[in-house]
Amino acid sequence: MHLRKAQPQEAEVLWHLRNQAIRHGCHTCYEPEVIARWTPEVMPEKAREMIAGNPFFVIEDEGVLAASGFLDLQNASVEAVFTLPGYGGKGLATQIINAIKQEASARGMTRLTLSSTPNAATFYLRQGFVSLGDSLYPSALAGADLRCVEMEIVL
């Protein structure tokens, strides 16, 4: 397995990874209709822009993009940490988080934030993040306010 930065031309594959991870991991947190709206097959063009404009990491396993995540430079936040079903429990998301932390530190950032889905909050706590409390994230794509756990880490 190989950690590297994603390329904008991989956006559709990464969108598919995202959708699979959400559909698999978030089914206990959100209603099926919300997940269906949140994970459309057609990728919004801004997804490609996120890859081009931010340090966006992937882990590749023999040609398969198995995990992803990026550092949102504008907001100093961790975004889009996803692992394909079948690759969970292998430490891939931890590698992505560590790469994001290193990138943030190298850029002089001293604090990172994130909005975690309830099913992933324990993972982020194990990575050193602390909970700041629950919130509702207004998702235009999902057409709903998604329950989240606001978190931060001091680097």
Backbone as a chain_set.jsonl record, in Angstrom:
{"seq": "MHLRKAQPQEAEVLWHLRNQAIRHGCHTCYEPEVIARWTPEVMPEKAREMIAGNPFFVIEDEGVLAASGFLDLQNASVEAVFTLPGYGGKGLATQIINAIKQEASARGMTRLTLSSTPNAATFYLRQGFVSLGDSLYPSALAGADLRCVEMEIVL", "coords": {"N": [[0.849, -1.176, 0.0], [0.4, 2.235, -0.718], [0.934, 5.537, 0.213], [0.026, 8.642, -1.061], [-0.316, 11.82, -2.799], [-3.428, 12.809, -4.146], [-4.652, 13.141, -7.524], [-6.32, 15.572, -9.594], [-7.652, 14.335, -11.765], [-8.478, 11.959, -10.705], [-10.819, 12.335, -9.428], [-13.484, 11.319, -9.836], [-13.225, 8.611, -9.151], [-12.513, 8.879, -6.481], [-14.823, 10.075, -5.548], [-16.597, 7.964, -5.784], [-15.436, 6.201, -3.919], [-15.875, 7.709, -1.577], [-18.723, 7.705, -1.538], [-19.29, 4.949, -1.246], [-18.112, 4.473, 1.269], [-19.642, 6.156, 2.956], [-22.235, 5.098, 2.59], [-21.851, 2.547, 3.627], [-20.775, 2.959, 6.242], [-22.343, 4.887, 7.578], [-24.957, 4.14, 7.858], [-26.18, 3.55, 10.263], [-26.509, 5.935, 11.479], [-27.894, 7.865, 10.008], [-30.933, 8.417, 8.164], [-32.067, 6.235, 5.506], [-33.009, 7.64, 3.214], [-31.781, 10.115, 3.456], [-29.078, 9.419, 3.273], [-29.086, 8.44, 0.657], [-29.605, 10.796, -0.829], [-27.338, 12.217, -0.1], [-25.294, 10.892, -1.26], [-25.033, 11.022, -4.223], [-24.773, 9.612, -7.516], [-23.712, 11.216, -9.54], [-21.008, 13.311, -9.56], [-20.403, 16.361, -7.89], [-18.853, 19.202, -9.363], [-17.244, 20.688, -7.671], [-15.918, 18.858, -6.12], [-13.686, 18.003, -7.555], [-12.284, 20.382, -7.538], [-11.619, 20.579, -4.828], [-9.682, 18.618, -4.599], [-7.701, 19.6, -6.293], [-7.054, 22.011, -5.04], [-6.148, 21.601, -2.45], [-4.072, 19.819, -0.032], [-4.532, 16.625, -0.714], [-4.85, 13.431, 0.237], [-4.273, 9.989, -0.616], [-4.513, 6.439, -0.231], [-3.188, 3.895, -1.993], [-3.768, 0.659, -3.178], [-2.464, -1.681, -4.998], [-3.443, -0.448, -7.397], [-6.0, 0.202, -6.566], [-7.83, 2.763, -5.101], [-7.958, 3.048, -1.838], [-8.322, 4.5, 0.501], [-8.903, 7.85, 1.679], [-8.434, 11.399, 2.266], [-8.349, 14.869, 3.219], [-6.599, 17.995, 3.829], [-8.164, 20.857, 4.508], [-7.207, 23.807, 3.483], [-8.122, 26.434, 3.71], [-9.822, 26.439, 5.935], [-8.405, 25.146, 7.914], [-9.012, 22.459, 8.486], [-9.829, 18.962, 8.833], [-10.905, 16.864, 6.305], [-13.128, 14.707, 4.463], [-12.271, 12.034, 5.126], [-12.159, 8.85, 4.287], [-12.646, 5.332, 3.991], [-12.585, 2.523, 1.936], [-15.144, 0.051, 2.115], [-14.204, -3.109, 3.326], [-11.548, -2.533, 3.521], [-11.316, -1.569, 6.003], [-10.072, -1.281, 9.379], [-7.387, -1.703, 8.944], [-5.648, 0.284, 9.442], [-5.489, 2.345, 7.605], [-6.941, 4.797, 7.54], [-5.806, 5.996, 9.751], [-3.197, 6.408, 8.825], [-3.766, 8.299, 6.843], [-4.77, 10.417, 8.436], [-2.442, 10.984, 9.945], [-0.749, 11.885, 7.885], [-2.114, 14.204, 7.139], [-1.934, 15.688, 9.531], [0.871, 16.028, 9.654], [1.285, 17.521, 7.307], [-0.192, 19.829, 7.938], [1.244, 20.783, 10.174], [3.707, 21.296, 8.936], [2.973, 23.457, 7.428], [2.657, 25.392, 9.293], [0.383, 25.389, 10.833], [-1.359, 25.204, 13.91], [-3.52, 24.038, 15.019], [-6.204, 21.862, 14.315], [-9.488, 21.296, 13.036], [-12.53, 19.36, 12.858], [-15.583, 17.967, 11.591], [-17.21, 15.302, 12.688], [-18.923, 12.358, 11.649], [-21.319, 10.624, 13.66], [-20.684, 7.855, 13.844], [-17.949, 7.741, 13.389], [-16.67, 9.147, 15.37], [-15.355, 7.979, 17.634], [-13.075, 6.882, 16.45], [-11.66, 9.246, 15.73], [-11.203, 10.327, 18.263], [-9.35, 8.459, 19.206], [-7.244, 9.235, 17.642], [-6.304, 11.451, 18.813], [-7.883, 13.713, 18.784], [-10.219, 15.939, 20.379], [-13.516, 16.095, 21.676], [-15.776, 18.698, 20.989], [-18.39, 18.918, 21.265], [-21.794, 18.162, 20.234], [-23.343, 18.839, 17.044], [-25.33, 20.237, 14.369], [-24.911, 19.749, 11.028], [-25.511, 21.61, 8.248], [-26.32, 20.156, 5.36], [-26.43, 20.745, 2.06], [-26.375, 19.01, -0.083], [-27.335, 16.568, 1.001], [-29.757, 17.486, 1.752], [-30.533, 17.924, 4.349], [-30.066, 18.435, 7.898], [-27.236, 17.215, 9.235], [-26.399, 15.141, 11.927], [-23.562, 15.711, 13.856], [-20.276, 15.47, 15.377], [-18.397, 17.907, 16.7], [-14.933, 18.482, 16.571], [-11.498, 18.891, 17.678], [-7.926, 19.25, 17.408], [-4.853, 20.001, 18.935], [-1.847, 20.719, 17.52]], "CA": [[0.0, 0.0, 0.0], [1.219, 3.41, -0.964], [0.342, 6.836, 0.519], [0.452, 9.681, -1.993], [-1.311, 12.869, -3.029], [-4.367, 12.535, -5.235], [-4.636, 13.994, -8.706], [-7.688, 15.969, -9.944], [-8.285, 13.387, -12.693], [-8.974, 10.826, -9.93], [-11.962, 12.816, -8.657], [-14.645, 10.428, -9.916], [-12.918, 7.406, -8.374], [-12.575, 9.277, -5.079], [-16.242, 10.292, -5.244], [-17.154, 6.625, -5.616], [-14.915, 5.741, -2.624], [-16.645, 8.466, -0.582], [-20.096, 7.217, -1.486], [-19.302, 3.6, -0.667], [-17.803, 4.571, 2.7], [-20.799, 6.739, 3.639], [-23.341, 4.138, 2.558], [-21.51, 1.421, 4.499], [-20.487, 3.326, 7.625], [-23.266, 5.841, 8.196], [-26.342, 3.661, 7.826], [-26.747, 3.514, 11.613], [-26.608, 7.307, 11.984], [-28.778, 8.701, 9.205], [-32.006, 7.724, 7.457], [-31.688, 5.813, 4.15], [-33.296, 8.691, 2.216], [-30.744, 11.144, 3.612], [-27.845, 8.859, 2.707], [-29.249, 8.372, -0.802], [-29.419, 12.153, -1.379], [-25.988, 12.66, 0.253], [-24.315, 10.133, -2.045], [-25.482, 10.867, -5.601], [-23.786, 9.038, -8.441], [-23.068, 12.308, -10.278], [-20.108, 14.061, -8.692], [-20.354, 17.816, -8.071], [-17.547, 19.642, -9.875], [-16.407, 21.217, -6.588], [-15.087, 17.769, -5.588], [-12.412, 18.068, -8.28], [-11.609, 21.593, -7.058], [-11.062, 20.276, -3.504], [-8.458, 17.844, -4.822], [-6.702, 20.474, -6.916], [-6.701, 23.161, -4.225], [-5.771, 21.243, -1.081], [-3.314, 18.568, 0.087], [-5.528, 15.547, -0.704], [-4.077, 12.199, 0.32], [-4.915, 8.701, -0.878], [-3.714, 5.233, -0.097], [-3.443, 3.041, -3.149], [-3.42, -0.751, -2.995], [-2.448, -2.362, -6.298], [-4.326, 0.241, -8.334], [-7.28, 0.544, -5.937], [-7.779, 3.838, -4.116], [-8.613, 2.398, -0.709], [-8.61, 5.457, 1.569], [-8.646, 9.231, 1.277], [-8.679, 12.473, 3.213], [-7.579, 16.055, 2.857], [-6.464, 19.155, 4.695], [-8.797, 22.056, 3.955], [-6.268, 24.875, 3.817], [-8.845, 27.651, 4.066], [-10.446, 26.322, 7.253], [-7.546, 24.348, 8.807], [-9.842, 21.344, 8.945], [-9.695, 17.625, 8.251], [-12.107, 16.608, 5.509], [-13.262, 13.578, 3.525], [-11.519, 10.832, 5.492], [-12.998, 7.708, 3.923], [-11.99, 4.06, 3.688], [-13.465, 1.585, 1.248], [-15.525, -1.153, 2.844], [-13.268, -4.188, 3.024], [-10.213, -2.087, 3.897], [-11.386, -1.072, 7.373], [-9.314, -1.986, 10.407], [-6.004, -1.94, 8.51], [-4.834, 1.458, 9.773], [-5.363, 3.274, 6.476], [-7.415, 6.121, 7.929], [-4.789, 6.543, 10.656], [-2.115, 6.914, 7.968], [-4.26, 9.532, 6.222], [-4.795, 11.447, 9.485], [-1.056, 11.357, 10.244], [-0.247, 12.69, 6.758], [-2.764, 15.519, 7.242], [-1.318, 16.375, 10.665], [2.228, 16.427, 9.254], [1.144, 18.607, 6.324], [-0.64, 21.022, 8.663], [2.38, 21.267, 10.961], [4.701, 21.856, 8.005], [2.436, 24.738, 6.948], [2.584, 26.302, 10.425], [-0.901, 25.314, 11.541], [-1.188, 24.695, 15.272], [-4.796, 23.453, 15.452], [-7.088, 21.373, 13.257], [-10.839, 20.967, 13.437], [-13.283, 18.491, 11.955], [-16.952, 17.589, 11.95], [-17.259, 13.849, 12.537], [-20.19, 11.641, 11.744], [-21.319, 9.929, 14.964], [-20.041, 6.537, 13.781], [-16.49, 7.873, 13.283], [-16.128, 9.975, 16.456], [-14.413, 7.211, 18.455], [-11.823, 6.812, 15.693], [-10.936, 10.515, 15.848], [-10.725, 10.436, 19.641], [-8.12, 7.645, 19.286], [-6.192, 9.938, 16.912], [-5.888, 12.602, 19.609], [-8.852, 14.8, 18.726], [-11.122, 16.04, 21.517], [-14.867, 16.493, 21.297], [-16.238, 20.024, 21.407], [-19.835, 18.817, 21.428], [-22.601, 17.792, 19.08], [-23.853, 19.93, 16.222], [-26.045, 19.867, 13.155], [-24.226, 20.271, 9.85], [-26.491, 21.776, 7.175], [-25.816, 19.611, 4.104], [-27.295, 21.025, 0.908], [-26.402, 17.799, -0.89], [-28.226, 15.608, 1.648], [-31.045, 18.103, 1.989], [-30.845, 17.697, 5.757], [-29.062, 18.777, 8.898], [-26.617, 15.961, 9.659], [-25.82, 15.124, 13.271], [-22.096, 15.603, 13.83], [-19.518, 15.774, 16.583], [-17.328, 18.86, 16.404], [-13.717, 18.041, 17.238], [-10.275, 19.626, 17.376], [-6.663, 18.753, 17.939], [-3.753, 20.95, 18.957], [-0.669, 20.034, 16.944]], "C": [[0.888, 1.229, 0.0], [0.42, 4.681, -0.676], [0.907, 7.858, -0.456], [-0.621, 10.761, -2.076], [-2.153, 12.504, -4.247], [-4.186, 13.535, -6.363], [-6.081, 14.355, -9.069], [-8.395, 14.992, -10.887], [-8.803, 12.131, -11.989], [-10.268, 11.164, -9.18], [-13.147, 11.858, -8.681], [-14.428, 9.15, -9.107], [-13.011, 7.726, -6.883], [-14.012, 9.562, -4.642], [-16.919, 8.944, -4.983], [-16.698, 6.023, -4.272], [-15.714, 6.394, -1.492], [-18.046, 7.89, -0.42], [-20.187, 5.827, -0.863], [-19.075, 3.647, 0.837], [-18.988, 5.129, 3.481], [-21.939, 5.723, 3.705], [-23.1, 2.97, 3.514], [-21.441, 1.836, 5.968], [-21.535, 4.163, 8.325], [-24.709, 5.364, 8.263], [-26.984, 3.578, 9.218], [-27.0, 4.916, 12.169], [-27.659, 8.159, 11.28], [-29.804, 7.832, 8.475], [-31.571, 7.355, 6.044], [-31.928, 6.88, 3.082], [-32.241, 9.79, 2.253], [-29.441, 10.65, 2.997], [-27.938, 8.807, 1.189], [-29.045, 9.747, -1.437], [-27.98, 12.636, -1.197], [-24.934, 11.995, -0.626], [-24.791, 9.937, -3.487], [-24.375, 10.3, -6.48], [-23.026, 10.13, -9.195], [-22.296, 13.177, -9.299], [-20.238, 15.558, -8.946], [-18.944, 18.237, -8.492], [-16.649, 20.176, -8.758], [-15.543, 20.127, -5.948], [-13.718, 17.768, -6.254], [-11.6, 19.27, -7.796], [-10.974, 21.37, -5.687], [-9.741, 19.522, -3.642], [-7.352, 18.741, -5.355], [-6.192, 21.551, -5.96], [-6.224, 22.874, -2.818], [-4.874, 20.01, -1.089], [-4.296, 17.414, 0.323], [-4.776, 14.23, -0.812], [-4.929, 10.978, -0.007], [-3.943, 7.593, -0.521], [-4.159, 4.307, -1.207], [-2.943, 1.633, -2.853], [-3.571, -1.456, -4.336], [-3.469, -1.774, -7.264], [-5.674, 0.632, -7.777], [-7.054, 1.695, -4.958], [-8.636, 3.396, -2.933], [-8.99, 3.352, 0.418], [-8.244, 6.851, 1.09], [-8.885, 10.173, 2.442], [-7.868, 13.686, 2.827], [-7.588, 17.111, 3.945], [-7.08, 20.334, 3.968], [-7.949, 23.239, 4.41], [-6.977, 26.144, 4.291], [-9.368, 27.609, 5.493], [-9.606, 25.585, 8.287], [-8.342, 23.193, 9.397], [-9.525, 20.062, 8.183], [-11.004, 17.315, 7.549], [-11.979, 15.296, 4.749], [-12.367, 12.387, 3.845], [-12.461, 9.639, 5.311], [-12.136, 6.495, 3.63], [-13.002, 3.161, 3.003], [-13.877, 0.449, 2.182], [-14.608, -2.304, 2.403], [-11.836, -3.829, 3.368], [-10.184, -1.549, 5.331], [-10.547, -1.915, 8.321], [-7.872, -2.269, 10.042], [-5.099, -0.74, 8.769], [-4.714, 2.477, 8.662], [-5.813, 4.683, 6.85], [-6.434, 6.779, 8.904], [-3.617, 7.102, 9.866], [-2.522, 8.228, 7.302], [-4.248, 10.672, 7.239], [-3.376, 11.907, 9.816], [-0.456, 12.205, 9.137], [-0.838, 14.099, 6.812], [-2.153, 16.32, 8.386], [0.081, 16.874, 10.305], [2.185, 17.594, 8.273], [0.752, 19.906, 7.026], [0.505, 21.621, 9.479], [3.43, 21.915, 10.076], [4.259, 23.215, 7.463], [2.235, 25.737, 8.076], [1.25, 26.314, 11.153], [-0.659, 24.69, 12.913], [-2.436, 23.998, 15.801], [-5.574, 23.023, 14.208], [-8.451, 21.096, 13.843], [-11.411, 19.945, 12.472], [-14.682, 18.318, 12.493], [-17.072, 16.111, 11.654], [-18.697, 13.351, 12.488], [-20.157, 10.877, 13.069], [-20.595, 8.584, 14.946], [-18.519, 6.617, 13.756], [-15.861, 8.608, 14.47], [-15.109, 9.234, 17.314], [-13.063, 7.084, 17.761], [-11.016, 8.095, 15.887], [-10.443, 10.758, 17.278], [-9.432, 9.643, 19.819], [-6.956, 8.323, 18.566], [-5.726, 11.203, 17.64], [-6.821, 13.794, 19.543], [-9.687, 14.786, 20.006], [-12.471, 16.546, 21.015], [-15.177, 17.879, 21.836], [-17.748, 20.043, 21.582], [-20.531, 18.472, 20.126], [-23.067, 19.039, 18.328], [-24.708, 19.352, 15.103], [-25.35, 20.553, 11.989], [-25.247, 20.387, 8.724], [-25.907, 21.326, 5.828], [-26.82, 19.877, 2.982], [-27.446, 19.767, 0.063], [-27.378, 16.773, -0.31], [-29.635, 16.168, 1.84], [-31.499, 17.929, 3.426], [-29.732, 18.266, 6.628], [-28.529, 17.46, 9.446], [-26.055, 16.098, 11.07], [-24.325, 14.898, 13.157], [-21.547, 15.832, 15.223], [-18.389, 16.696, 16.161], [-16.097, 18.476, 17.213], [-12.55, 18.956, 16.861], [-9.079, 18.885, 17.944], [-5.654, 19.89, 17.889], [-2.521, 20.179, 18.511], [0.594, 20.374, 17.715]], "O": [[1.954, 1.268, 0.614], [-0.649, 4.885, -1.251], [2.119, 7.933, -0.654], [-1.699, 10.628, -1.495], [-1.655, 11.966, -5.235], [-3.641, 14.623, -6.178], [-6.981, 13.538, -8.875], [-9.614, 14.84, -10.811], [-9.495, 11.322, -12.607], [-10.752, 10.358, -8.386], [-13.756, 11.612, -7.64], [-15.35, 8.665, -8.451], [-13.535, 6.925, -6.109], [-14.373, 9.314, -3.492], [-17.722, 8.816, -4.059], [-17.498, 5.403, -3.571], [-16.17, 5.718, -0.57], [-18.496, 7.623, 0.694], [-21.069, 5.566, -0.044], [-19.752, 2.953, 1.596], [-19.305, 4.626, 4.558], [-22.534, 5.52, 4.764], [-24.035, 2.466, 4.135], [-21.981, 1.151, 6.836], [-21.61, 4.151, 9.554], [-25.59, 6.114, 8.683], [-28.209, 3.541, 9.328], [-27.635, 5.064, 13.213], [-28.242, 9.062, 11.879], [-29.558, 6.656, 8.206], [-30.785, 8.082, 5.436], [-31.137, 7.009, 2.148], [-31.854, 10.329, 1.216], [-28.774, 11.392, 2.275], [-26.959, 9.103, 0.503], [-28.384, 9.857, -2.47], [-27.46, 13.374, -2.033], [-23.807, 12.482, -0.725], [-24.937, 8.799, -3.932], [-23.189, 10.491, -6.211], [-21.832, 9.986, -9.459], [-22.854, 13.708, -8.339], [-20.191, 15.989, -10.098], [-17.958, 17.674, -8.016], [-15.425, 20.126, -8.876], [-14.541, 20.436, -5.302], [-12.703, 17.557, -5.59], [-10.379, 19.189, -7.662], [-9.904, 21.912, -5.409], [-8.799, 19.763, -2.888], [-6.204, 18.651, -4.921], [-5.036, 21.963, -6.049], [-5.924, 23.8, -2.065], [-4.903, 19.233, -2.044], [-4.823, 17.252, 1.424], [-4.142, 13.947, -1.829], [-6.126, 10.933, 0.277], [-2.726, 7.779, -0.512], [-5.338, 3.98, -1.342], [-1.838, 1.444, -2.345], [-4.682, -1.784, -4.753], [-4.258, -2.499, -7.87], [-6.432, 1.331, -8.449], [-6.188, 1.612, -4.087], [-9.864, 3.37, -3.01], [-9.882, 3.048, 1.209], [-7.394, 7.022, 0.217], [-9.46, 9.797, 3.464], [-6.824, 13.565, 2.185], [-8.437, 17.129, 4.837], [-6.575, 20.763, 2.931], [-7.973, 23.62, 5.58], [-6.48, 26.843, 5.175], [-9.36, 28.625, 6.189], [-10.044, 25.414, 9.425], [-8.356, 22.968, 10.607], [-9.028, 20.083, 7.058], [-12.081, 17.479, 8.121], [-10.88, 14.839, 4.437], [-11.771, 11.797, 2.945], [-13.414, 9.449, 6.066], [-11.037, 6.612, 3.089], [-14.146, 3.053, 3.445], [-13.058, -0.056, 2.949], [-14.289, -2.431, 1.22], [-10.99, -4.715, 3.496], [-9.134, -1.122, 5.812], [-10.338, -3.107, 8.096], [-7.191, -3.004, 10.758], [-3.933, -0.734, 8.373], [-3.905, 3.398, 8.767], [-5.14, 5.658, 6.515], [-6.259, 7.997, 8.876], [-3.096, 8.165, 10.205], [-1.72, 9.157, 7.209], [-3.772, 11.767, 6.94], [-3.137, 13.107, 9.952], [0.275, 13.154, 9.419], [-0.134, 15.077, 6.558], [-1.882, 17.51, 8.228], [0.435, 18.012, 10.614], [2.96, 18.543, 8.396], [1.309, 20.964, 6.733], [0.706, 22.836, 9.471], [3.981, 22.96, 10.421], [5.097, 24.032, 7.08], [1.698, 26.821, 7.849], [1.02, 27.171, 12.007], [0.143, 23.767, 13.057], [-2.421, 23.434, 16.895], [-5.598, 23.72, 13.194], [-8.569, 20.707, 15.005], [-10.849, 19.695, 11.405], [-14.939, 18.497, 13.683], [-17.039, 15.705, 10.493], [-19.57, 13.857, 13.192], [-19.081, 10.52, 13.548], [-19.959, 8.214, 15.932], [-17.858, 5.63, 14.079], [-14.636, 8.682, 14.563], [-14.09, 9.816, 17.686], [-12.02, 7.168, 18.41], [-9.821, 8.038, 16.175], [-9.374, 11.336, 17.472], [-8.517, 10.099, 20.505], [-5.798, 8.017, 18.85], [-4.866, 11.933, 17.147], [-6.562, 14.804, 20.198], [-9.843, 13.742, 20.64], [-12.55, 17.319, 20.061], [-14.88, 18.194, 22.988], [-18.322, 21.051, 21.995], [-19.926, 18.491, 19.054], [-23.171, 20.13, 18.889], [-24.79, 18.138, 14.922], [-25.216, 21.776, 11.962], [-25.796, 19.376, 8.286], [-25.098, 22.035, 5.23], [-27.912, 19.309, 2.959], [-28.529, 19.491, -0.452], [-28.161, 16.175, -1.049], [-30.585, 15.418, 2.063], [-32.693, 17.802, 3.699], [-28.624, 18.538, 6.166], [-29.27, 16.682, 10.046], [-25.33, 17.046, 11.373], [-23.875, 14.0, 12.446], [-22.239, 16.315, 16.119], [-17.53, 16.319, 15.364], [-16.2, 18.179, 18.403], [-12.603, 19.688, 15.872], [-9.196, 18.029, 18.821], [-5.605, 20.647, 16.92], [-2.198, 19.124, 19.057], [1.674, 19.892, 17.375]]}, "num_chains": 1, "name": "protein.A"}
